[in-house]
Amino acid sequence: MSENFVDKMENGEKAQFKVNHTLVISSSLLWIAVGILLYVVFDHIKAVNGTEKLILLIFIGFIVLRPLFRLLNLSPTLELSTEGIAYRGDFQAWDHVAEVKISTPKFKLFSQGKMLVYTKIKDKREMTWDIVAADVNLPLPDLEMLLLECMDRYKTEE
């Protein structure tokens, strides 16, 4: 699979990754279920009045809508080229990328994990990006292998 992307980059094209719609929709459905549960629990409490219920509904609405806004992003969130990597428009050359590491959550129900990208700035290792699984339409282990392959192939200095 990574060969397709590397071949694409060798031909001068950019390997582009967009939002993972499946993860965004499943996460939104999970938050909808939690929101309904919260509303039902608070609705059955006798001390909650109409104003508090309205505030609760607005809060739950924001929690449910936040992940859905990722679906509005039509441009690629991650782009790879022979020159470097760009995440949400921020570019780093391969020479500056120091390490790529996957961080898996302890509680996997609400998060699918993220990839941490570290760069070297003035000989100091700093975390540049944390790419969440919903931001790319490729599994994170496959993306990690692809990034490591690109680092080996296109990095010119050590």
N, C-alpha and C positions, 0 to 999 in steps of 0.2 A: 504494500500500500504506500509506503513512504517513497518507493521508487518512482511512482507517478508524480509526486510532488517535486522530488529532486530533479527528475527529467524536465518537468515544466520550468523549474528555476534555471536549469542549464540552458534552456532555449530562450532565456531572457524574459520569461513571464514571471509574474508573481503568484505564489501559492496563497490563495485567499481563503480565510475561514470566517464563516458568519455565525450568528447566534444559533444555538442548538434549540430549535423550537420544541422538540419533545420534552426536554428537561424543563424548559420554561413553563410549558402548559401543565406538566405533571406537578411542578412545584406550586403553581397557582391553584390547581385543584386541591392540593393538600392544605394550602392556606385558607381556601374557601371552607373546607371541612372544619378546620380549627376555628375559623370565624363564626360559623354556624353554631358550633359547640359552645363557644364563649357567649354568644348571644342568648342561647337557650338557658345556659346556666345563670346568667345575670338576669334574664327575664323572669325566672322563677323565684328570684330573691325578692321578698316582699318590700324591702326598704329602698328599692331602686325606683325612682320616679321617671316621668316621661322625658325630662331634660337629660337625665343621666343616660337613658336608653339611646337618645339621639346622639349624644357624644360618643357612646360606645359604638353605634352604627357607623359614624364617621371614621372613628379610629380603625374599626375592622375593614371598612372600605379602603382606607389607605394601605393597610397591610395586604389586602388581596390585590389591589391594583398595581402596587409597586413592581412585583415581578413581571406583570403583563406589559409594562412599558418597554421592556427589553425587546418585545416583538416589533416595536416600531422602528428599531434600528435596522435599516436595510443595507447599510454599507458594511463591508467586512470589518470585523473587530480585530483580526490578527492577519498580518501579511508577512510572508517570508520571501526574501529575494537573495540573490548572491551577495548583495551589499550588507544586508542585515535584517533585523526583525522590527516590525512596527505593530504596536498594540494601541488601539484607539487613537491612531494618529501620531503617537510618540515613537520616534525612531531611535534604535540603538544599532550600531555596527557590530558585526560578529566579533571583532577584536575586543569590544568592551564587555561582551557577555561572559561572565565568569562561571556561572553555575545555574543549573536548572534542577528543581526538586519538586516532587509532588507531595502535597500536604493532605493527608486524609483526615476527615473529622472523626472525633470519637463517637459522636451520635449522628449516624448517617441518614436519619429520616428527613431532615430539613436542608441538608447540604450534601452535594455530591463530591466535594473536594475542590482543591485549587492547586494551581501550579505556581511556584515561587520562582521568579527569574531574578538572579543576582548579577550585578555588573561591577566592574572595577572602575572606580573613579579616584584618580590620584593614589593608586595602589591600595585603596581601601575597598573592601567588599561591601556593597550596599544592596538591599532589596529594591529593585526597580518596580516590578509589577507583581501582583498576585492575580493570576488569570483564573477566574472561576470556571467550572466545568460547563456552565450554561452559556459562556461567551464564545465557545468554539464548537463546531459541529464535527468534532473528532474526539474519540476517547482520550483522556489525559495521558495514559501510558503510551499510546501511539504518538501523541504530540511530543511527549518527552523524548522518545526515540528519534523522531524526526528532527527535533531541535539539536539533540546531541550529535546526530549525523551531520547536520548543517554546520555546527560549531567545528567539528573535526575537518570538514571539507573546506570551509570558507574562511576560517580564522588564519590570519597571516602572521600575527606576532604572539609571543608567549609572555 
